[in-house]
Amino acid sequence: KSTPAAFDARYNAVKAAKPKLHAILDAAGILAKYPKTSEPGRSFQNACDFVQPPTHSKHGEGDALDLKGDENRIIAAAAKVGMTGKDKEAYTHVEFANGAHAPAAAPAGAAKP
């Protein structure tokens, strides 16, 4: 398990590297060639985006997930098991402030999703 100082050091290193990466990709014409609306532009642009400080993350508590796939399906499934927050800007991120729980049982005779 990392110490708070190690978390801060990693965060500061990543935060300092992002503007440098942006400058390199911009100078090479990558950001202009590949817009954020599709891959690989989305990945290039997201790599340069702001990163939240570790104090704002629920990942260390096991109460947040970053998932790749059909965003609407992921959010619908997460909502069934107690999702309390979400972010779809860069990738699908879901949070469970009270932990995840088993989904409610479907009423008898209900169609399965």
VENDA-V493073 format. One record per backbone hydrogen bond with DSSP energy under -1.0 kcal/mol. CO is the residue of the C=O (numbers start at 1). NH is the residue of the N-H. E is the energy in kcal/mol with one decimal. If there is no record, write none. Layout:
# VENDA-V493073
CO:NH:E / CO:NH:E
This chain:
# VENDA-V493073
3:7:-2.2 / 4:8:-2.5 / 5:9:-2.4 / 6:10:-2.4 / 7:11:-2.7 / 8:12:-2.8 / 9:13:-2.1 / 10:14:-2.6 / 11:15:-3.0 / 12:16:-2.1 / 13:17:-1.7 / 14:18:-1.9 / 17:21:-2.7 / 18:22:-2.6 / 19:23:-2.2 / 20:24:-2.1 / 21:25:-2.8 / 22:26:-2.6 / 23:27:-2.5 / 24:28:-1.8 / 25:30:-1.9 / 26:29:-1.3 / 29:33:-2.0 / 30:34:-2.4 / 35:38:-1.3 / 38:42:-1.8 / 40:44:-2.2 / 41:45:-3.0 / 42:46:-2.8 / 43:47:-1.9 / 45:48:-1.0 / 53:56:-2.2 / 54:57:-1.5 / 58:63:-1.8 / 59:62:-1.9 / 63:96:-3.1 / 65:94:-2.3 / 67:92:-1.2 / 70:74:-2.6 / 71:75:-2.6 / 72:76:-2.2 / 73:77:-2.4 / 74:78:-2.8 / 75:79:-2.3 / 76:80:-1.1 / 78:81:-1.0 / 78:83:-1.9 / 79:82:-1.0 / 81:101:-1.8 / 85:95:-2.3 / 87:93:-2.1 / 92:67:-3.3 / 93:87:-1.7 / 94:65:-2.4 / 95:84:-3.4 / 95:85:-1.1 / 96:99:-1.8 / 107:110:-2.2
